[in-house]
Amino acid sequence: MSNSGLILKDIHRSFAQGKDGILTVLQGASLTVEPGQIVALVGPSGAGKSTLLHIAGLLESPDQGEVWVAGQSCVGLGDDLRTQLRRTSLGFVYQYHHLLPEFSALENVVVPQMIAGQDRSKAQERAKTLLGRMGLAGRVEHRPGQLSGGEQQRVAIARALANAPKVLLADEPTGNLDPHTADGVFQELLSLVRSAGVAALIATHNPDLAARMDRVARLQDGRLEIV
């Protein structure tokens, strides 16, 4: 498969529940997200959206099925190779920003680049560019505690895109923000992702945000349906 975005094919995942029970969360979920495409992942609470994102992000393995990230088959990869792919080809945005509180906004975006082997000066240059794109040019030296909730999440988005990933995975990225702030942050996220040509899968409960993406994939009864 040559897709340089994200391919999930016939994904199955179950969990042990109680002494003898089994909870089936995913049963044959399949989805392709092309480079530059933004797909909303929707479905009721407990449907398995986070599980699917964890599998797509190589944080969890499916019981059955195939995961392809940036043209690389991930079935059977060892921990080291999975970690390398997460570092170079995947970006993550969560509902809570998870910024390092003792570091500035700039440093929070520089750190993942340096972990990936980037030169500090180039990492700082890219961090400033990304933060500027997110409207934070005047806040780069502020620590998370000095930023508003919306600003913190903008930093988290810049951090997720710092290593120029091929795939961005986001789990309710504006879920902790008030509607007005969420709207602005989400618009900046869409703009940055589209300009970078990233394949993005974004879980949301907000139908208005879902409608602004390129496609909507509904997860229900363990399967994905494009709606």
Kinemage of the C-alpha trace (Angstrom):
@kinemage 1
@onewidth
@group {chain A} dominant
@subgroup {mainchain}
@vectorlist {calphas} color= white
{ca met a 1} P 0.000 0.000 0.000
{ca ser a 2} L 1.501 3.318 -1.072
{ca asn a 3} L -0.696 5.765 0.875
{ca ser a 4} L 1.591 8.079 2.818
{ca gly a 5} L -1.181 8.980 5.250
{ca leu a 6} L -3.094 6.565 7.487
{ca ile a 7} L -4.714 3.242 6.600
{ca leu a 8} L -6.682 1.118 9.074
{ca lys a 9} L -7.870 -2.166 7.638
{ca asp a 10} L -10.257 -4.620 9.323
{ca ile a 11} L -9.294 -3.606 12.865
{ca his a 12} L -10.559 -5.832 15.693
{ca arg a 13} L -10.031 -5.186 19.408
{ca ser a 14} L -11.584 -6.826 22.469
{ca phe a 15} L -10.901 -6.582 26.190
{ca ala a 16} L -11.382 -9.011 29.046
{ca gln a 17} L -14.269 -7.916 31.276
{ca gly a 18} L -14.812 -9.480 34.641
{ca lys a 19} L -13.906 -13.100 35.245
{ca asp a 20} L -15.038 -14.641 31.979
{ca gly a 21} L -16.552 -11.820 29.941
{ca ile a 22} L -15.195 -10.194 26.790
{ca leu a 23} L -15.982 -6.653 25.680
{ca thr a 24} L -15.715 -6.280 21.913
{ca val a 25} L -14.935 -2.665 21.021
{ca leu a 26} L -13.811 -2.826 17.396
{ca gln a 27} L -14.921 -5.447 14.886
{ca gly a 28} L -13.742 -4.818 11.371
{ca ala a 29} L -13.155 -1.053 11.485
{ca ser a 30} L -11.528 0.223 8.279
{ca leu a 31} L -10.573 3.751 7.232
{ca thr a 32} L -8.185 5.521 4.873
{ca val a 33} L -7.070 9.104 5.507
{ca glu a 34} L -5.188 10.635 2.602
{ca pro a 35} L -2.408 13.221 2.995
{ca gly a 36} L -3.968 16.666 3.381
{ca gln a 37} L -7.335 15.217 4.374
{ca ile a 38} L -9.052 15.876 7.711
{ca val a 39} L -11.502 13.244 8.926
{ca ala a 40} L -13.819 13.641 11.914
{ca leu a 41} L -14.189 10.558 14.103
{ca val a 42} L -17.585 10.609 15.794
{ca gly a 43} L -19.717 8.181 17.776
{ca pro a 44} L -21.343 7.752 21.180
{ca ser a 45} L -19.274 7.691 24.362
{ca gly a 46} L -17.814 4.249 24.888
{ca ala a 47} L -17.948 3.374 21.181
{ca gly a 48} L -14.172 2.945 21.042
{ca lys a 49} L -12.943 6.208 19.510
{ca ser a 50} L -9.991 6.505 21.902
{ca thr a 51} L -9.110 2.832 21.395
{ca leu a 52} L -9.077 3.354 17.637
{ca leu a 53} L -6.854 6.435 17.996
{ca his a 54} L -4.474 4.498 20.259
{ca ile a 55} L -4.218 1.755 17.644
{ca ala a 56} L -3.707 4.295 14.842
{ca gly a 57} L -1.029 5.974 16.961
{ca leu a 58} L 0.803 2.691 17.608
{ca leu a 59} L 0.178 3.001 21.335
{ca glu a 60} L -1.848 -0.201 21.306
{ca ser a 61} L -1.950 -3.222 19.007
{ca pro a 62} L -5.126 -4.600 17.432
{ca asp a 63} L -6.128 -8.215 17.945
{ca gln a 64} L -6.479 -8.433 14.168
{ca gly a 65} L -6.090 -6.116 11.196
{ca glu a 66} L -3.555 -3.864 9.521
{ca val a 67} L -2.243 -0.401 10.390
{ca trp a 68} L -0.240 1.567 7.828
{ca val a 69} L 1.389 4.885 8.743
{ca ala a 70} L 3.169 6.974 6.103
{ca gly a 71} L 3.380 3.987 3.768
{ca gln a 72} L 4.842 1.724 6.469
{ca ser a 73} L 3.094 -1.459 7.569
{ca cys a 74} L 3.089 -1.512 11.361
{ca val a 75} L 1.984 -5.116 11.865
{ca gly a 76} L 4.630 -6.998 13.789
{ca leu a 77} L 6.923 -4.029 14.370
{ca gly a 78} L 8.964 -4.131 17.570
{ca asp a 79} L 8.780 -1.477 20.267
{ca asp a 80} L 11.832 0.417 18.988
{ca leu a 81} L 10.481 0.791 15.455
{ca arg a 82} L 7.026 1.729 16.722
{ca thr a 83} L 8.590 4.389 18.935
{ca gln a 84} L 10.605 5.713 15.999
{ca leu a 85} L 7.476 5.964 13.841
{ca arg a 86} L 5.596 7.775 16.616
{ca arg a 87} L 8.474 10.215 16.904
{ca thr a 88} L 8.913 10.954 13.197
{ca ser a 89} L 5.594 10.285 11.480
{ca leu a 90} L 2.844 10.794 14.062
{ca gly a 91} L 1.610 13.841 15.960
{ca phe a 92} L -0.796 13.735 18.902
{ca val a 93} L -3.166 16.340 20.375
{ca tyr a 94} L -5.203 15.476 23.453
{ca gln a 95} L -8.111 17.129 25.251
{ca tyr a 96} L -5.682 18.339 27.925
{ca his a 97} L -2.531 20.026 26.665
{ca his a 98} L 0.045 18.040 28.716
{ca leu a 99} L 2.641 20.795 28.328
{ca leu a 100} L 5.796 20.715 30.457
{ca pro a 101} L 4.981 23.358 33.097
{ca glu a 102} L 8.581 24.384 33.804
{ca phe a 103} L 9.325 25.117 30.139
{ca ser a 104} L 8.263 28.071 28.000
{ca ala a 105} L 5.922 27.713 25.036
{ca leu a 106} L 8.948 27.841 22.752
{ca glu a 107} L 10.802 25.162 24.701
{ca asn a 108} L 7.742 22.888 24.710
{ca val a 109} L 7.832 22.915 20.904
{ca val a 110} L 11.625 22.638 20.713
{ca val a 111} L 11.971 19.587 22.996
{ca pro a 112} L 10.304 16.972 20.729
{ca gln a 113} L 12.433 18.162 17.815
{ca met a 114} L 15.644 17.767 19.782
{ca ile a 115} L 14.568 14.306 20.946
{ca ala a 116} L 14.207 13.444 17.253
{ca gly a 117} L 17.767 14.671 16.641
{ca gln a 118} L 17.164 18.168 15.301
{ca asp a 119} L 19.729 20.918 15.830
{ca arg a 120} L 18.656 23.362 18.568
{ca ser a 121} L 18.825 26.493 16.414
{ca lys a 122} L 16.744 24.891 13.650
{ca ala a 123} L 14.323 23.538 16.243
{ca gln a 124} L 13.890 27.014 17.722
{ca glu a 125} L 13.355 28.516 14.285
{ca arg a 126} L 10.634 25.990 13.444
{ca ala a 127} L 9.042 26.408 16.883
{ca lys a 128} L 8.818 30.174 16.417
{ca thr a 129} L 7.280 29.703 12.956
{ca leu a 130} L 4.648 27.266 14.224
{ca leu a 131} L 3.791 29.344 17.280
{ca gly a 132} L 3.537 32.413 15.069
{ca arg a 133} L 1.107 30.542 12.795
{ca met a 134} L -0.967 29.783 15.890
{ca gly a 135} L -1.083 33.474 16.836
{ca leu a 136} L 1.409 33.172 19.693
{ca ala a 137} L 4.379 35.155 18.385
{ca gly a 138} L 4.241 37.428 21.420
{ca arg a 139} L 3.871 34.591 23.946
{ca val a 140} L 6.751 32.270 23.080
{ca glu a 141} L 8.639 32.914 26.337
{ca his a 142} L 5.595 32.402 28.560
{ca arg a 143} L 5.230 29.214 30.577
{ca pro a 144} L 1.966 27.234 30.392
{ca gly a 145} L 0.779 28.667 33.722
{ca gln a 146} L 0.980 32.156 32.218
{ca leu a 147} L -1.151 31.217 29.203
{ca ser a 148} L -4.914 30.936 28.799
{ca gly a 149} L -6.541 27.579 28.075
{ca gly a 150} L -6.835 28.402 24.394
{ca glu a 151} L -3.206 29.504 24.212
{ca gln a 152} L -2.060 26.326 25.959
{ca gln a 153} L -3.897 24.200 23.419
{ca arg a 154} L -2.400 26.215 20.557
{ca val a 155} L 1.049 25.393 21.926
{ca ala a 156} L 0.053 21.716 22.130
{ca ile a 157} L -0.987 21.780 18.467
{ca ala a 158} L 2.297 23.422 17.456
{ca arg a 159} L 4.175 20.778 19.454
{ca ala a 160} L 2.240 17.977 17.715
{ca leu a 161} L 3.320 19.331 14.321
{ca ala a 162} L 6.895 20.165 15.338
{ca asn a 163} L 8.487 17.124 13.689
{ca ala a 164} L 6.450 17.496 10.471
{ca pro a 165} L 4.441 14.292 10.999
{ca lys a 166} L 2.621 12.602 8.148
{ca val a 167} L -0.360 11.788 10.384
{ca leu a 168} L -2.023 13.861 13.121
{ca leu a 169} L -4.305 12.189 15.675
{ca ala a 170} L -6.431 14.353 17.963
{ca asp a 171} L -8.796 13.304 20.738
{ca glu a 172} L -11.329 16.058 21.532
{ca pro a 173} L -8.654 18.743 20.999
{ca thr a 174} L -10.971 21.607 21.987
{ca gly a 175} L -13.096 19.695 24.514
{ca asn a 176} L -11.829 21.694 27.506
{ca leu a 177} L -12.397 25.115 25.917
{ca asp a 178} L -15.402 27.430 25.889
{ca pro a 179} L -17.273 27.503 22.547
{ca his a 180} L -15.827 30.799 21.315
{ca thr a 181} L -12.225 29.856 22.156
{ca ala a 182} L -12.736 26.348 20.781
{ca asp a 183} L -13.912 27.762 17.463
{ca gly a 184} L -10.809 29.908 17.031
{ca val a 185} L -8.365 27.192 18.072
{ca phe a 186} L -10.039 24.657 15.805
{ca gln a 187} L -9.919 26.990 12.818
{ca glu a 188} L -6.192 27.498 13.343
{ca leu a 189} L -5.714 23.729 13.675
{ca leu a 190} L -7.513 23.099 10.376
{ca ser a 191} L -5.548 25.803 8.589
{ca leu a 192} L -2.180 24.553 9.830
{ca val a 193} L -2.946 20.899 9.086
{ca arg a 194} L -4.184 21.642 5.561
{ca ser a 195} L -1.196 23.817 4.702
{ca ala a 196} L 1.172 21.093 5.943
{ca gly a 197} L -0.551 18.343 3.939
{ca val a 198} L -0.994 16.151 7.009
{ca ala a 199} L -3.495 13.277 7.172
{ca ala a 200} L -5.584 14.077 10.258
{ca leu a 201} L -8.049 11.980 12.235
{ca ile a 202} L -9.852 14.047 14.873
{ca ala a 203} L -12.270 12.606 17.420
{ca thr a 204} L -15.011 15.015 18.472
{ca his a 205} L -18.476 15.072 20.018
{ca asn a 206} L -19.148 18.487 18.482
{ca pro a 207} L -21.262 18.157 15.294
{ca asp a 208} L -20.456 21.711 14.217
{ca leu a 209} L -16.720 21.011 14.303
{ca ala a 210} L -17.202 17.653 12.572
{ca ala a 211} L -19.105 19.355 9.747
{ca arg a 212} L -16.101 21.591 9.046
{ca met a 213} L -13.842 18.648 8.249
{ca asp a 214} L -13.507 16.901 4.897
{ca arg a 215} L -15.271 13.683 5.884
{ca val a 216} L -17.068 12.267 8.896
{ca ala a 217} L -16.465 8.670 10.008
{ca arg a 218} L -18.974 7.344 12.532
{ca leu a 219} L -17.882 4.545 14.846
{ca gln a 220} L -20.780 2.402 15.935
{ca asp a 221} L -21.061 -1.267 16.846
{ca gly a 222} L -17.334 -1.638 16.282
{ca arg a 223} L -17.376 -0.525 12.642
{ca leu a 224} L -16.647 2.718 10.823
{ca glu a 225} L -19.125 4.218 8.396
{ca ile a 226} L -18.535 7.357 6.308
{ca val a 227} L -21.549 9.641 6.775
